[in-house]
């Protein structure tokens, strides 16, 4: 192949926005049972609709939920696992009306669902039956975290009730599977109530007890939760905490994912050691660590229904664990011996399920797209057999166009460690001009309690194949590196994250890998906040050594639905995160001055670099007012910017056409600011 010399950013690439949007299906929440392996698929080509898919033992894949049905719960707004397999079908939460429906061969006819956008229905038989009431002016319910109790007949789950006047309450409830709860709300029994939040309802094997995780404002589930157990005697809801047994957890201990071992003990994950490790919690004895080590066996509870481990038929545990990259292993709970499975994947995400000796999970790697797999585990010491069931990407471009990620361990200004992953430009047909260094964009993940891992990502390849490098930063506050690393951000949001992002950018410039005058920063949600704070706060505009842009480190910012006004966010965001800032900044009203000092709004100045703002108009987490406020501030100071909105999009863009439009706008924006013209991309107008 002949290699031509072309300026960075102007390389022609076979990877366009449509490849990113339409070929990259979201895979999540695998479950394996006697009927096969189940999972959820988020499909950009179908308007972001979430389908339920099952591959049976015969290897045939079945698309179980036709349009316009959309299996997507809105509990906590971030949702989670939205279906539950049954022996004769499955239960799912429908996005349009948030009701629970049962799909089965004997299910009676249900009304057409309320769809977020009109979609022509596909004639199928049978039709789902509604299990819960239609939303009304007085109450609108949402459901998640489903489990089938012993004996069946009901599905137990978390209910989030949005009442009149905006009041939100949650409980663990029992929903009849016969459909009686759709017309008679009293048929839905409340099992547990009294806490602000619930997760992981787990009935004991004999059905006499219920275990669950709960927490209250202002805690977040990675700060402090409790594992509680109560006897179920049919006498009504267990709302009095004197009727509940506290097993583990407190305001400074995060416990997750209880699974009954027998009728008197449970497996559970806790970070009491500083790391999310597995324990056995006996109802009458102190918890015992199964395999203590400085590695994580769980991730933050952003979505309900995520199972970080599963019990195999022989009593061993299938676990996904690690720091940075993850491994799939099998843990013997009696000896504490942990054995890694020899698999071609380096990243395991979105939960683990097991039936007999078969594990179902979702995995990927540096050169392997996110894939639903099942793994047959033999007796201890034997080999594992892995089978690919479904890939998130139907076809891949030539691997030479895909960046090869490498881990970077950097040193921050205070001597602290900063973890990052570098994705260099990659295109076999082009090279940059001699003496020219490529532009690089710092990617800042959301959360901020989240984590990025080295994996194949066509969205990154969209940029790197055009000559734009990326460094993805796990700044202080990220998960995956223990509780102490997560808590580096406590009270320091807008300080530690900004400093770590700057450290990553300047490290590339100082090493000669990046053009120090063409450094950008981009992030979504909490990452958008960090990106905006990096060019408005004092720490972000002080510049940097050797080749950094005079007046500041960054030349351009792309903010996807980023937080800009802390007071406004605290007052108008959704309930789940309404007290998140108590830990990240400080409680109100005591810290009101700090909220004003840290916010990007009010701190735009003449040295602020150009900004691209991308915002969904239906976002309940970071409402459009956040982007509008910073846009007004930029306009008042004469700073170049673009503000692009997307109707019908929420917190994260799901529709293929909007994913394409946002990527092309971002690429065009970088080109206009950094001095290159991307071929085949329409220019985005700047104010």
N, C-alpha and C positions, 0 to 999 in steps of 0.2 A: 504494500500500500504506500502510495506517495504521500509524504507529509508536507503540508503547506504551512507557511508562517502567517499567522493572523493574530491581531491584538486580542488579549484576554477579554472575554465578554462578548466577542463577535464570532466565536467559533460556531459553525453550523453543527447541529446535533440531530440525531434521529429520535430523540426523546422530546416530545412536545407535551403541552399541557393536557391534551386529551389522553395521552398515554398514562399520565399520572392519575387523572380523574377517573377515567372509565375502566382502566385495567386493574386498579388497586382497590379490591374489595376488602372491607373490614371484616375480620374473622374474630370471634370471641365466644367465650363461655362454653367450652366443650363438655359433653356428658356422654359417658358410655354406659349402656345397659344391654339387656338381652336382645333388644331390637336393633342395636348397632351403635354408631357414634353420631351424636347430635351436635349442632352448633348454630350460632347466629351469624348472619351475613348482612353487613351494611353495604348497600349497593348505590353508588353515585349515579349510575345510569337510570335508576328508578327513583330519582329524586331523594336519595338518601334513605330509602325504605329499608327496614330491617326484616329479613326473611328468616325462617326456621328451616334448617336443612338436616337431613339424616341420611347416612350411608349405612345400609344394612349389611349383614354378614355375607350376602351374595355379591357385595361390591358395587351394587347399583345405588346411585345417589338420587334421593328424592327431595324435590322442592315442595315442602309441606304447606306453605302459607302463600297463597296467590295474592296478587294485587286486587283491591287496594289495602288489604290488611297489612299492618305495620307493627311488628312486635317490638315495641320500644316503650319502656316505662320512664316516667319523669320523676320518680321519687328522688329527692335531693337535687333535682334538675339534671344530675349527672347519670341517673338511671342505673343500669346494670343488667344482670341476667333477667331476661324478660319472658322466659318460658320454663315449663316444667314437664318433662316426659311423664306420661301415664301408661299403664299397661295397655290401654286401648286408644291412645291418642296423646294429646298434650294440652296444657293450659298455657295461655299467653296473655300479656297485657297489651292492649291495642293503643297505639299512640294517639289517634284522633280524639277518643273519648276517655282514655285511661281506664276503661273497664276491663275486668278479667273475662276471658272467653275460654270455653272448652271446645277443642276440636277433636272429634272422634267419629268412628264409623256409625255410631248410633246417635250422634248429636242432633237435636231438633233444629229447625230453622231459626236463625237470629236475624235481627235487622241489619241493614247495611251500615257499616261503621262510619263514624264521622271522620273524614279524611282531611289532613292538613291542606292538601291541594287536590282539586278534582282529578280523579283517575278513573278511567273506564274499567269497571269490574270485569274480572275473568270468570266466565260461567264454570262453576265447579260444584261438585256434590261430594260430601255433605257441606253444610254451612255451620260455622261455629255457633254455639249457644252462649248467651250472656250469663255470667255467674254473679255479677255485682250490679248495683243500681246505676241508672244513668245519672250523670251529673245534674245538679239542680242549683238554684240560686243560694240555697242554704248550705249545701255541702257538695264538694267534688272530691272524690277519693282517688288515690293512686296506690298501686300495689307493687311489691318487689320482694325478693329473697324468699322464694317459694320452696316448700318442703312438703312431702307426702307423709302424714303420720301413720303409725301402725294401724292397720285395719282399714285405711283408705276412707273414702266417703267425703273427705274434706281436703282442702289444701290450706296449710298454715303459712302465714306470710306477714310481712310488715305492711301496715296500712298507714298512709299519710293522708290526713283529712284537711282540706282547705275549706274552712268555714266562712260564714258571713263576717265581714269586717276584716278579712285577711288573717284571722286566727288559724294557726297550723298546729295540729296535734298528731301524735303517732301512737300506734299500739301494735301488738302482735295479735292477729285475728285468725279465726277459722272460717273459711268460706266453703259452704256446701258445694259439692260437685254436681248436684242434681239440678242446679239452676234456680233453686227456691230463693236464694239471696237477691236475685235480680229484681223480683217484685216485692219482696218483703225484707227490708234491711235488717229487721230484728233477727232474721235467720242467720246472720253473720255474727258469730260469737266473738267477744273480746276475751282473749286469754291473758294478756299482760298489758298493763298501762301504768302511767305515772312518771316515766322518764321522757326527756326531750327527743331522744333518738334510740332506735333499736336496729340490730343486725343479727344475722346468723341464728334464727330460731331453730332449735335442735331438740326434738322429742326423744326421750330415752327409748331404748329398744322395747321395753315393756309398756310404753305409753303412759306411765304414771307420773313422769316428771318432764319438765321443759327447761332446757338451758338456753341462754341467750346472752348477747352482748348489748350493753346499753351505756349511754353517756348523756351528759347535760351541758347546756350552754354554761360557760364560754369555751368548754373543751372542744377540740377536734379529735377524731378517733385515733390519730397518731400521737396525740398528747396524753390522753388518759381515758381508759374505758374500764368497764367492770364485767366480769363473767358472773352471772347469777343463775340460780336454779330454784325452781319452786315445784311443789307437788300440785298436780292437777286433780282436783277432787270433784269437778263439775259444779262447784258452788259459785261460779261467777269469776270475773276478772281478778287477777292477782295484782292489785295496785298498791297495796300496803307493803312497803319494803321490809316490814317485820315478818311478813309471810315468805320472804325470799331469802335464800342463803347466798351470801357473797362468798364466792370461791377464790377469785383472784382479781387484781386490778385496783387502781386508785387514780388520782389526778395526775400522777407522774409515772404511771405504768400503762402501756397500751397492750391490751389482750385482744386476740382475734381468733376466729374460726374454731369454735368448739365442735368436737365430734365425739360422740359417746364411744368409749372403749367397751364398757359393759354397763350394767344397770347402776353402778356406784362410782364410776370414774370416767373421766373424759380426757381426750387429747386436746391441747389448746396451745396457741402461740402467744408468747409474752416477750416484751423487751425489757424485763426487769434487770437483766444483766447488761443492758446497753445495746443489745442486738435482739432482733426478733428470732427467738429460738423455740423449739418444741418442748412441751412439758406434758407430764401426766398429772392431772389434778384429781385427787381422790376426794370424795365428799366428806371423808372423816380423817384426812391426813394432809400434811403439807405437800405442795406441788414438788415434783421431781423433774429436773432437766434430763431430757433423753440423750441429747448430743450437743453439749455446750461448746460453742465455737464463735469466733468473731466473724460471723457471716450472717446474712439475712435469709430467713426462711419465709418471709412474707413481704408485702409491699403496702403502702398506705391505702386505707379503705375509702377510695374515691367513689367506687361503684359497688352496689350491693350484689351479693350472690357469688363473689369470687372465692373459690376454694384453693388455697395455696398448697394443699397436700391432700392425699386420699389414702384410704385403707385398702390394701390388697387382700385377696382371698386367703392368703396364708398368714395374715396378721401383720405383715410388714407395711411400712408407709412409703408411698411414692411422694417424693418431695422435689421441689424446684428451689434452688438456693444458690448463694454466692454473693460476691461484691463485684460491681461493674458487670461482667458477664455472669450468666447463670448456668447451672448444670442441673440435669435431671438425675436423681439418685434414688436408691432404695435404702430405707433406714430400718434396722431391726430394733424395735422399741425395748426389747429385753436386754440386749447386749450393748446397745448404743452404737453399733457398727453401721457406718454409712458407706455405701458402695455406689460409685458413679456408674451410670450406664454409658456404654461406648456408642455414642450417637454422633451424626455429622452436624448437629446443631449447637450453636453457642448461646442462644437466647431463647428462654421459655417464658411465655406471657399468657395472661388471661386464664389462669387457673389450671388445675389438675383434677382429673376424675379417674375412677378405677372401678372395674367390675371383674371379679375373679382375679386373674393375673394379667389383665389387659389395662393399660394406662392410656387415657386420651388427654392430649394437651395441644397447645398451639406453640409452634417453635419457628425459629428462623436463624439467620446467621449473616455473616459478612457477604456471602455470595448466594445465600438461599433466601427466597422471599418468605414472609410469614405463611406458615402452612399448618393445616390441621393434620396431626399425625396420631396413629395409635401404636403402642409399643407392647409387644407380648413379652412378659418377664417370666423367665423360667425359675427354677429353684435357685436358692442362693449359690453364687459362684458360676451359674450358667450364663449363656449369652442372651442378649435381648434382640428381638426381631422388630424392626421399625417399618411402618408402612405409611406412605403419604396418601392422604385422602383428598385434600383440596388446597390449592395455592391461592394466595391473595392476588397474584399476578398471573394472568393466563399465559402470557409469553413474555420473555425477557429480551432486551436488546443484546447486542454483542457485549460480552463481559468487559471488553476493553473500554467501553463507554461508562462503566460503573466505577465509582471511586472505591479505593481500598482503604477502609478506615483504620486508623491506628490510635491507640490510647496514649494520652499525654498526662503526665503528672507534673503539675506546675506549682510554683511557690508564689503565694500571694504577698501583698505588701507587708503583712504582719508576720510573715513566716509560715502561715497556714497553708495546707495542701489544697490545691484546686484540681479537680478531676475534669478531664475534657477528652473529646474524641475529634480527631482531625480527618476531614474528608478532602483530599487535594483534588485539583482539577484533573480530569481524565478524558482524553479524546485521542484515539489512535491516528486520526487523520490530520490533526492540527498540532502545532506547537506555538508557544508565545514568542514574540520578538526577543532577540538576544538582548540581555540587560534589563528587560522589563519583568517586573514581578506582578503576580496576579492580585486582583482584589480579593478580599476575604470577608465573609459575613459571619459574625458571631450569632449563633442561634441560642436563644434562651428559652428553656422549656417552661411550661406552665406549672400550676400548683399554688405556690412554689414548691410544695412538698411532693415532688415527682422525681423522675429519673429518666435519662436517655441512655440507650445501650447501643453498641456497635452492631448495626444490622443493615441489610440491603434496603434502600429507601429510594424509590423513583423520584420522589419530590426533591431530595437532595441531588440526585443525578441530573435532574432538569437543569440545575445551576452548574454543577461541576463539569458536566459535559460541554458547557459553553465557556469554560475558562474561569469560573468564579468558585473559589474555594470556600469551605465551610468549616468552622470549628464549633462543635456542639458542647456546651458547658454544663457540667454537673456542679453548679456553684454551691457554696455553703448554704445549707437548708435543704439540699436534695436528699432523697432517700437512697437506700442501697449501700450506705457506708456507716450505718450505726446511728444510734440516737444522738450521740454527741455532735456528729456532723450535721444532722437535721436541726439541732438546736442552736447551731451557729447563727441562725437567722432570727432567733427569738429577740424581739425588740429592735432588730437591725435590718428590717426590710427596707430596701432602698439604699443601704450602705454596703453590707457584705456582698450581696448579689451583684451590685454595680461594680464594686472593686474587683470581684472575681472575673466578671465579664471583661473588664478592662485588662486584667492580667493576661487573659487568654489572647486578646487581640494584640497587645503589645509584645507578647512572647513570640508570636509569628512574625511581627515586623522586625524585631530585634535579631531574630535568627536569619533574616533575609528570605523567609519563605513567602511573606506577604508584602504588598505595597502599603507602607505605613500611611500613605495619604489617601488610600482607597479602602479603608476599613468601615464596614457597616455593621449594624446590629439589628436583629429582628426577633420578635417573640409574640406569642399569643397569650391572651388573658393575663395571668401574673407575669409571664415572660414579656408581654407588651408593656406592662408597668416598668419592668427593669430596663427595657430598651428606651422608654421615654425618660425615665429617671436618669439614665446614663448621659443624656444630652441636655438636661435641665438642672440637675443637682450640682452642688459645688464640686463633689469628687469627680463627676463625669466630665466637667468642662475645663479641668486644670491642664489638660494636654498630657504629654508623656514624652519619654526620651526617644532619641534617634529615629527620625522618620515619622513620628506621629503628626497628625494634622495640627497645625498651629491653631490654638484656641480650643482644642478638644481632641479626643482620641478618634471619634467616629465622624464620618463624612455623611452618613445617611442612616435613617431609621425606618424600619417597616414595623408597624404595630397592628397586629390582628386583634381586634376587640380588647385592647389593653386598658387597664385601670389608669386613670389620669387624675381623678379627684378623690382623695381618700375619704373625706367627710361624706361626699355623695355616695360612694360605694358602701360605706358603713350604714347609711340611712336607707338605701334603696336596693341593695342586693337581696338575694333569696335567703331563706331562713337558715339553710345548712351552713353558709359561710357568713352569716350576719354578725357573728362575734369572732371571726377568724383574726381580725386585726387586733383584738385584745392581746394576742400573743406575738403577732408580727410587728406591731407598732407600740401598742399600749392601750389600756382601757379609756373610754370616753366617760365623762368630760375631762378627766384628769390630764389627759395627753392631747388635748385639742390643739395646742400650739405646735406640737410635734407633727400632727396630721397636716397642718398647713405648711410646715417647713419642708416636709419630705415630698409633698405632692408635686408632680410635674406642672399641673395647672397653677398659675401664679408665678412660675419660675422660668418661663420662656424668656429669652433675652436675645439681643442682637447677634450673639455668637452661637445660638442654637442652630444646628444643621437642619437641612430639609427633612421632612417627615411624610411618610405615606401611612394613611389611616384606612383600615379595612374593617367594616362593621356590619354584623347581621342586625337587621331591624327588629327581630323578634327575640333578642337575647335577654333572658331574665337574670342572668348571672352578672354580666357587665353590660348594662343597658346602653343604648345609643347616646344618652346624655353624656357619658364619659368621653366618647370620641368627639362629640360636638363641642364639649367644653375646651378640649385642647386645640381643636381646629380654630375656634374663635380666638384663642390666645395666640396661636401662630399667625393668624391673619392680622391681628392687632399690631404685631411686631414686624410685619412684612417678611416673614420667613416663608420660603417656598414650601408648599405642601399640596397633597391631594387627599381628599376625603371621599371614599367610595363605599356606598352602602349596598346591601343585598337583601331584597325583600324576601320574606319567608325563611330566612336563615336564622338559626339560634346561636348557641355558644359553640362555634366550630362549623365550618361550611360542609354541607353534605351533598349538595346537588352538583352534578358534573360540570354544568355550564358555569357555575360560580367558582368552582375550584380552578377551572381553566382561566377565567377572567382575572382572578386574584393573582395567580402565578404570573401571568403575562404582564399585569400591571406592576407587580413587584420587580420583574426583570427590566421592564422599560424604565421604571423609576431609578434603579441603580445605574442604568446606562446614561440617563440624562445628568445625573449628579456626578458620576465617576468618569465620564468622558468616553463612552463607547456606545455603539449603535447595534443592538442585537438584531440580527436579520430575521425578518418574518414576524416581528412582534409589533403590534400597533402602539404608537406612543401614548402614554397616559398624560392627559392635560394636567399641568401644575398651576396652582394659584400663585 
